[in-house]
Amino acid sequence: MTEAVPAAEFARNFGRYKLQAQREAVPVSSNGTLAGYFVATHEYEELRKLKSMRRRFLTAELSDEEVEQITSSRMDHRHDHLNKVLDSEQK
């Protein structure tokens, strides 16, 4: 990763860092502390798209059927040793 650019340097040479941001995120610091990253528009839009695709829910919102499906599920047979751990913890 690139070393953080002081905010004053970033402001003085914005054009340079704008071009650099097309290749990689540019970390910007203020008073020696990382303040944020300057990224290309397409990178930011991709991040927004990914964040909007997240599905969030509370476990309390699960139906009884969904809870039963989750608790009765088993891993692939290659992980039987882990199923044994789960089985012993449920007793």
C-alpha positions in Angstrom: 0.0 0.0 0.0 1.0 3.5 -0.7 2.2 5.7 2.2 -0.3 8.2 3.4 -0.1 11.6 1.8 -0.4 14.6 4.2 -3.6 16.6 3.5 -1.8 19.8 2.7 0.3 17.9 0.0 -2.9 16.3 -1.3 -4.6 19.7 -1.7 -1.6 21.3 -3.4 -1.2 18.4 -5.9 -4.8 17.3 -6.3 -4.4 16.6 -10.0 -1.5 14.2 -9.4 -3.4 12.3 -6.7 -6.6 12.3 -8.9 -4.6 10.4 -11.5 -3.1 8.1 -9.0 -6.5 7.2 -7.6 -7.4 5.8 -11.0 -4.8 3.0 -10.3 -5.0 2.7 -6.5 -6.6 4.2 -3.4 -4.7 7.2 -2.1 -4.5 7.3 1.7 -4.6 10.9 3.1 -3.5 11.8 6.6 -4.1 14.8 8.7 -1.8 15.7 11.6 -0.2 12.3 11.2 -3.4 10.3 11.5 -5.1 8.5 8.6 -8.1 10.6 7.6 -9.4 8.6 4.7 -8.8 7.3 1.2 -9.3 9.1 -2.1 -10.6 6.6 -4.6 -11.7 6.6 -8.3 -15.4 7.1 -8.9 -15.8 3.6 -10.3 -14.3 2.1 -7.1 -16.6 4.1 -4.9 -19.7 3.2 -7.0 -18.7 -0.5 -6.8 -18.5 -0.3 -3.0 -21.9 1.4 -2.8 -23.4 -1.3 -5.0 -21.9 -4.1 -2.9 -23.1 -2.5 0.3 -26.6 -2.1 -1.0 -26.6 -5.9 -1.9 -26.0 -6.9 1.7 -29.0 -8.7 3.2 -29.4 -7.9 6.9 -31.8 -9.5 9.3 -32.2 -10.2 12.9 -32.1 -13.8 14.0 -35.3 -13.1 15.9 -37.0 -12.6 12.5 -36.3 -16.2 11.4 -39.3 -18.5 11.3 -39.4 -21.6 13.4 -38.9 -23.6 10.2 -35.8 -21.7 9.3 -34.4 -22.1 12.8 -35.0 -25.9 12.5 -33.3 -26.0 9.1 -30.3 -24.3 10.4 -29.9 -26.3 13.6 -30.4 -29.6 11.8 -28.0 -28.9 8.9 -24.8 -30.8 8.6 -21.6 -30.0 6.8 -20.1 -32.0 3.9 -19.0 -35.5 5.0 -15.4 -34.3 4.7 -16.0 -32.4 7.9 -17.6 -35.1 9.9 -15.2 -34.5 12.7 -16.7 -31.0 13.1 -20.2 -32.4 13.1 -19.2 -34.6 16.0 -18.1 -31.5 17.9 -21.5 -29.9 17.2 -23.3 -33.0 18.3 -21.4 -33.2 21.6 -22.1 -29.5 22.4 -25.8 -30.0 21.8 -26.1 -32.7 24.5 
